[in-house]
Amino acid sequence: MNRQSVGIIMNGVTGRMGTNQHLMRSILEIIREGGITLKDGSIIVPDPLLVGRNPSKLEDLAEATGLKKWTTSLDAALSDSSCSVYFDSQTTSLRFEAVSRAIESGKHIYCEKPTALTLSDAVCLCRLANEAPVKHGVVQDKLWLPGMIKLKGLIDEGFFGRILSVRGEFGYWVFEGDTVPCQRPSWNYRKEDGGGIIQDMLPHWRYLLDNLFGDVKALSCLAATHVNERWDELGRKYSCTAEDSAYASFDLEDGVVAHFNSSWCVRVRRDDLLTLQVDGTGGSAVAGLRDCFVQPGAATPRPVWNPDIESTIDYFDDWMVVPERQPFCNAFKVQWELFLRHVFEDSPFPWDLFEGAKGVQLAEKAVESWTDRRWVDIPDLTV
């Protein structure tokens, strides 16, 4: 049986997302499973090369995972002919230069979103990759969450009839860091370091809306910095210069209206950290990270507004859980496998740098809307 080792440069993997989701739960899990079997029967096995700026963190991570190869030199990594894939999960401000260099080195590109701080840079990366040419992909993990897969199944089956609206709620309370450790890196709250919830979350909402409900045609966004001071990883107080909350409405094709509240300053009283409620003429659904609940039109109660008496309806009782009809894997791992199959057996992979640029476009237009306090059209994107 033909087994092929696939060198993967993993840049920025010492960060929270890079370590947990991409290295531990995706690449190492694929290795533990014996690799990926391609259509021709051959097997590809990832061979990661860890890259970062902090040698102590890299050495600790290598020791914890049993991996042998790491370096603080991106040049050395890119010159390694055994590595054909470059992955980037650095802070966004560092991504454009590093991914550009990887493209010039002839590496296939897989990277986190947002792909750049500006739309012009995101489009440039897509153009460079197309001209190289190398294969390229962008992490769009929420499409493979169990709750979203169940929701997509309902859409495909016509459960909703005509979809009317989508309401998304995302977020949780991120502690300031003075008495309780902050759960997110401090750069997220500094605009000068590429932080801000618009840049972080609006690209997610772009691919969810486009892939599930229809292309985004226009948006209106209001954002705020609700918490003005936080404490960093070394216990130093700093001023927050990036927005920590964004409230955005979207006009989708076919008249669907969507709204997302995104906040790191909200306490959770809902089914999950992310929930989407979809209402249609035939029924409604609420999807979280893993579960999905439905209420068909035939089972919808008939409430009558009367605030003077206690309601006789328990509004949670009339929802049914969508059953587990298939096994689910880690969403990041699923997309990693799809991308590696795309590289080595040319299977379809539409979630490329162009799709990543569309996410950056939405974030940029959201800032424009917030700044100008108006609705902003989303033009068709070309590369």
C-alpha positions as CSV (number, residue, x, y, z in Angstrom):
1,M,0.0,0.0,0.0
2,N,1.4,3.4,-1.0
3,R,1.8,5.7,2.0
4,Q,2.9,9.3,1.4
5,S,4.1,11.7,4.0
6,V,2.7,15.2,3.6
7,G,4.8,18.0,5.1
8,I,2.6,20.8,6.4
9,I,4.1,24.1,7.7
10,M,1.9,25.2,10.6
11,N,2.6,28.8,11.3
12,G,1.1,30.4,14.4
13,V,0.2,27.0,15.9
14,T,1.1,28.0,19.4
15,G,-2.0,30.2,19.7
16,R,-5.2,28.9,21.3
17,M,-7.0,28.1,18.0
18,G,-3.9,26.8,16.3
19,T,-3.0,24.4,19.1
20,N,-6.4,23.1,20.1
21,Q,-8.5,22.9,16.9
22,H,-5.9,22.7,14.1
23,L,-3.0,20.7,15.6
24,M,-4.5,18.6,18.5
25,R,-8.0,17.9,17.2
26,S,-7.3,17.9,13.5
27,I,-3.8,17.1,12.3
28,L,-2.7,14.9,15.2
29,E,-6.1,13.1,15.1
30,I,-5.6,12.4,11.4
31,I,-2.2,11.0,12.1
32,R,-3.5,8.8,15.0
33,E,-6.2,7.4,12.6
34,G,-3.4,6.4,10.2
35,G,-3.8,9.2,7.6
36,I,-6.3,9.8,4.8
37,T,-7.1,7.1,2.3
38,L,-7.5,8.6,-1.2
39,K,-9.7,7.3,-4.0
40,D,-6.8,5.4,-5.6
41,G,-6.1,3.5,-2.4
42,S,-3.0,5.5,-1.4
43,I,-2.7,7.0,2.0
44,I,-1.4,10.5,2.9
45,V,-0.1,11.1,6.4
46,P,0.4,14.7,7.7
47,D,3.9,15.5,8.9
48,P,3.7,18.9,10.6
49,L,6.5,21.4,10.9
50,L,5.6,23.9,13.7
51,V,6.5,27.5,13.1
52,G,6.2,30.5,15.5
53,R,8.0,33.4,17.1
54,N,8.5,32.0,20.6
55,P,11.0,29.2,20.8
56,S,10.0,28.2,24.3
57,K,6.4,27.8,23.3
58,L,7.3,25.8,20.3
59,E,9.6,23.5,22.2
60,D,6.9,23.0,24.9
61,L,4.3,22.2,22.2
62,A,6.6,19.8,20.4
63,E,7.4,18.0,23.6
64,A,3.7,17.8,24.6
65,T,2.7,16.4,21.2
66,G,5.7,14.2,20.5
67,L,6.5,16.2,17.3
68,K,10.2,16.7,16.4
69,K,10.2,19.5,13.9
70,W,9.8,23.1,14.8
71,T,11.5,26.4,13.9
72,T,11.2,30.2,14.4
73,S,12.4,30.8,10.9
74,L,9.7,31.1,8.3
75,D,12.3,31.3,5.6
76,A,13.8,27.9,6.7
77,A,10.3,26.4,6.7
78,L,9.4,27.7,3.3
79,S,12.7,26.4,1.8
80,D,11.9,22.9,3.1
81,S,11.1,20.9,-0.1
82,S,9.4,18.2,1.9
83,C,6.6,20.6,2.9
84,S,4.0,21.1,0.2
85,V,1.3,22.8,2.3
86,Y,1.4,26.0,4.2
87,F,-1.1,26.7,7.0
88,D,-1.5,30.1,8.8
89,S,-3.2,30.7,12.1
90,Q,-1.2,33.7,13.2
91,T,-2.8,37.0,14.2
92,T,-4.5,38.6,11.2
93,S,-2.0,41.5,10.9
94,L,0.8,39.0,10.1
95,R,-1.1,36.9,7.6
96,F,-0.8,38.8,4.3
97,E,3.0,38.9,4.2
98,A,3.4,35.3,5.4
99,V,0.8,33.8,3.0
100,S,2.2,35.9,0.1
101,R,5.7,34.4,0.8
102,A,4.3,30.9,1.0
103,I,2.6,31.4,-2.4
104,E,5.8,32.6,-3.9
105,S,7.5,29.5,-2.5
106,G,5.0,27.3,-4.4
107,K,3.2,26.0,-1.3
108,H,-0.5,25.1,-1.3
109,I,-2.3,27.5,1.0
110,Y,-4.7,26.8,3.8
111,C,-5.3,29.6,6.3
112,E,-7.6,30.9,9.0
113,K,-10.0,33.7,8.4
114,P,-10.0,36.6,8.0
115,T,-7.5,36.2,5.3
116,A,-6.3,39.8,5.6
117,L,-7.0,43.1,7.3
118,T,-8.2,44.8,4.1
119,L,-10.2,43.7,1.1
120,S,-7.5,44.8,-1.3
121,D,-5.0,42.5,0.4
122,A,-7.5,39.6,0.6
123,V,-8.2,39.9,-3.2
124,C,-4.4,40.2,-3.8
125,L,-3.8,36.9,-2.0
126,C,-6.5,35.2,-4.1
127,R,-5.0,36.6,-7.3
128,L,-1.5,35.6,-6.4
129,A,-2.6,32.1,-5.6
130,N,-4.5,31.7,-8.8
131,E,-1.6,32.9,-10.9
132,A,1.0,30.8,-9.1
133,P,-0.9,28.5,-9.5
134,V,-1.4,26.7,-6.1
135,K,-4.4,25.3,-4.5
136,H,-5.9,27.3,-1.7
137,G,-8.5,27.1,1.0
138,V,-9.8,29.1,4.0
139,V,-11.1,27.8,7.3
140,Q,-14.9,28.0,7.3
141,D,-15.5,25.6,10.2
142,K,-19.0,26.5,11.3
143,L,-20.4,24.9,8.1
144,W,-19.5,21.5,9.6
145,L,-20.9,22.0,13.1
146,P,-23.5,19.3,13.8
147,G,-26.2,21.9,14.5
148,M,-25.5,23.7,11.2
149,I,-25.4,20.4,9.3
150,K,-28.9,19.5,10.7
151,L,-30.1,22.9,9.8
152,K,-28.8,22.5,6.2
153,G,-30.6,19.2,6.0
154,L,-33.9,20.9,6.9
155,I,-33.4,23.5,4.3
156,D,-32.6,20.9,1.6
157,E,-35.7,18.9,2.6
158,G,-37.9,22.0,2.2
159,F,-39.0,21.9,5.9
160,F,-39.2,25.7,6.1
161,G,-41.3,26.4,3.1
162,R,-40.4,30.0,2.2
163,I,-37.7,31.2,4.5
164,L,-38.6,34.6,6.0
165,S,-35.9,35.5,8.5
166,V,-32.7,34.4,10.3
167,R,-31.7,35.6,13.8
168,G,-28.3,34.8,15.1
169,E,-27.0,35.2,18.6
170,F,-23.4,34.8,19.3
171,G,-21.2,35.5,22.3
172,Y,-20.4,35.1,26.0
173,W,-19.0,37.1,28.8
174,V,-15.2,37.5,28.3
175,F,-13.7,38.4,31.7
176,E,-11.7,41.6,31.9
177,G,-8.7,39.8,33.2
178,D,-8.1,41.6,36.5
179,T,-9.8,39.1,38.9
180,V,-10.7,36.3,36.5
181,P,-8.4,35.3,33.7
182,C,-9.5,36.5,30.2
183,Q,-10.6,33.7,27.9
184,R,-9.4,35.4,24.7
185,P,-6.0,36.9,23.7
186,S,-5.6,40.6,24.5
187,W,-4.8,41.6,20.9
188,N,-8.5,40.9,20.1
189,Y,-9.4,44.1,21.9
190,R,-6.7,46.4,20.3
191,K,-7.5,47.7,16.8
192,E,-3.9,48.5,16.1
193,D,-3.1,44.7,16.5
194,G,-5.9,43.7,14.1
195,G,-8.5,43.1,16.9
196,G,-12.3,43.7,16.9
197,I,-15.3,41.5,16.8
198,I,-16.3,42.7,13.3
199,Q,-13.1,41.5,11.8
200,D,-13.4,38.3,13.9
201,M,-17.0,37.3,13.4
202,L,-18.5,38.9,10.3
203,P,-16.5,36.7,8.0
204,H,-18.1,33.7,9.8
205,W,-21.6,35.1,9.2
206,R,-20.8,35.8,5.5
207,Y,-20.1,32.1,4.7
208,L,-23.0,30.9,6.9
209,L,-25.5,33.2,5.2
210,D,-24.2,32.7,1.7
211,N,-24.0,28.9,2.0
212,L,-27.3,28.3,3.9
213,F,-29.7,31.1,3.1
214,G,-28.6,33.2,0.1
215,D,-26.1,35.9,-0.9
216,V,-25.8,39.0,1.2
217,K,-26.9,42.1,-0.8
218,A,-26.7,44.8,1.8
219,L,-26.1,45.4,5.6
220,S,-26.5,47.8,8.4
221,C,-24.2,47.6,11.4
222,L,-23.8,49.3,14.7
223,A,-20.8,48.4,16.9
224,A,-19.6,49.4,20.3
225,T,-16.7,49.1,22.8
226,H,-18.7,48.3,25.9
227,V,-15.7,47.4,28.1
228,N,-13.1,50.1,27.9
229,E,-10.3,48.5,30.0
230,R,-8.9,45.0,30.2
231,W,-5.8,43.2,31.6
232,D,-3.4,41.4,29.3
233,E,-1.6,38.0,29.7
234,L,1.0,39.6,31.9
235,G,-1.5,41.3,34.2
236,R,-1.0,44.8,32.7
237,K,-4.0,47.1,32.3
238,Y,-4.6,48.4,28.8
239,S,-7.2,50.5,27.0
240,C,-9.5,48.6,24.6
241,T,-9.3,50.3,21.1
242,A,-11.4,47.7,19.2
243,E,-15.1,47.1,19.3
244,D,-16.3,44.1,21.4
245,S,-19.9,44.0,20.2
246,A,-21.6,44.3,16.8
247,Y,-25.3,44.4,15.9
248,A,-25.8,43.8,12.2
249,S,-28.8,43.4,9.9
250,F,-28.5,41.8,6.5
251,D,-30.7,41.9,3.3
252,L,-30.3,38.6,1.5
253,E,-31.5,37.5,-1.9
254,D,-35.1,36.4,-2.3
255,G,-36.2,38.8,0.5
256,V,-34.8,36.9,3.4
257,V,-33.9,39.2,6.4
258,A,-31.1,38.2,8.8
259,H,-29.8,39.8,12.0
260,F,-26.8,38.8,14.1
261,N,-25.9,40.0,17.5
262,S,-22.2,39.4,18.2
263,S,-20.8,40.2,21.6
264,W,-18.1,39.4,24.1
265,C,-20.0,41.4,26.7
266,V,-23.2,39.2,27.0
267,R,-24.2,36.6,29.5
268,V,-25.6,33.4,28.0
269,R,-29.3,32.5,28.5
270,R,-29.9,30.5,25.4
271,D,-29.3,27.0,24.1
272,D,-25.6,27.6,23.1
273,L,-22.9,30.1,22.6
274,L,-24.1,30.4,19.0
275,T,-27.7,29.9,18.0
276,L,-29.6,30.5,14.8
277,Q,-33.3,30.8,14.6
278,V,-34.8,30.3,11.2
279,D,-38.5,31.1,10.6
280,G,-40.4,30.1,7.5
281,T,-43.9,29.7,6.3
282,G,-43.8,26.0,6.9
283,G,-42.0,25.9,10.2
284,S,-39.1,27.2,12.4
285,A,-35.8,25.8,13.7
286,V,-33.3,26.8,16.3
287,A,-29.8,25.4,15.7
288,G,-26.8,25.6,18.1
289,L,-23.3,24.2,17.9
290,R,-24.6,20.6,18.2
291,D,-28.3,20.4,18.6
292,C,-31.2,21.6,16.4
293,F,-34.8,22.0,17.5
294,V,-37.8,22.4,15.2
295,Q,-41.4,23.5,15.4
296,P,-43.5,22.7,12.2
297,G,-46.4,24.9,11.3
298,A,-48.9,22.2,12.2
299,A,-47.5,22.1,15.8
300,T,-47.3,25.8,16.3
301,P,-49.3,27.1,19.3
302,R,-51.7,30.0,19.0
303,P,-50.7,32.6,21.6
304,V,-52.9,35.5,22.4
305,W,-51.3,38.7,23.8
306,N,-52.6,39.4,27.3
307,P,-49.9,40.6,29.7
308,D,-52.4,40.7,32.6
309,I,-52.6,37.0,33.1
310,E,-49.9,34.3,33.2
311,S,-49.5,32.4,29.9
312,T,-50.8,28.9,29.7
313,I,-48.2,28.0,27.1
314,D,-44.8,26.7,27.9
315,Y,-43.1,27.9,24.7
316,F,-40.2,25.5,25.0
317,D,-42.5,22.4,25.2
318,D,-43.6,22.7,21.6
319,W,-40.2,22.2,20.0
320,M,-38.9,18.8,18.9
321,V,-35.2,17.8,18.7
322,V,-33.8,16.8,15.3
323,P,-32.4,13.3,15.8
324,E,-28.8,12.3,15.3
325,R,-28.9,10.6,11.9
326,Q,-25.1,10.4,11.3
327,P,-21.9,10.6,13.2
328,F,-20.2,13.9,13.5
329,C,-16.5,14.7,13.7
330,N,-14.7,17.9,14.8
331,A,-15.6,20.6,12.2
332,F,-12.0,21.7,11.8
333,K,-10.8,18.2,11.2
334,V,-13.5,17.6,8.6
335,Q,-12.5,20.6,6.6
336,W,-8.8,19.7,6.9
337,E,-9.5,16.3,5.4
338,L,-11.5,17.9,2.6
339,F,-8.7,20.3,1.8
340,L,-6.0,17.7,1.8
341,R,-8.1,15.6,-0.5
342,H,-8.5,18.6,-2.7
343,V,-4.7,19.0,-2.9
344,F,-3.8,15.4,-3.5
345,E,-6.8,14.0,-5.5
346,D,-8.3,17.2,-6.9
347,S,-11.7,16.8,-5.2
348,P,-13.9,19.8,-5.1
349,F,-13.2,22.5,-2.5
350,P,-15.1,25.8,-3.1
351,W,-14.1,27.4,0.2
352,D,-11.0,29.1,-1.2
353,L,-9.3,32.5,-0.9
354,F,-12.0,34.1,-3.0
355,E,-14.6,33.0,-0.4
356,G,-12.3,34.3,2.3
357,A,-12.1,37.6,0.6
358,K,-15.9,37.8,0.6
359,G,-15.7,37.6,4.4
360,V,-13.2,40.4,4.6
361,Q,-15.5,42.4,2.3
362,L,-18.4,42.0,4.6
363,A,-16.3,43.1,7.6
364,E,-15.1,46.1,5.8
365,K,-18.6,47.1,4.7
366,A,-19.8,46.6,8.3
367,V,-17.2,49.1,9.5
368,E,-18.3,51.5,6.7
369,S,-21.9,51.2,7.8
370,W,-21.1,51.7,11.4
371,T,-18.9,54.8,10.6
372,D,-21.4,56.4,8.3
373,R,-24.5,55.2,10.2
374,R,-26.3,53.9,7.1
375,W,-27.2,50.8,5.1
376,V,-24.4,49.7,2.7
377,D,-24.7,47.6,-0.5
378,I,-22.5,44.6,-1.0
379,P,-21.3,44.6,-4.6
380,D,-20.4,41.4,-6.4
381,L,-16.7,40.6,-5.8
382,T,-14.3,40.0,-8.7
383,V,-10.6,39.0,-8.7
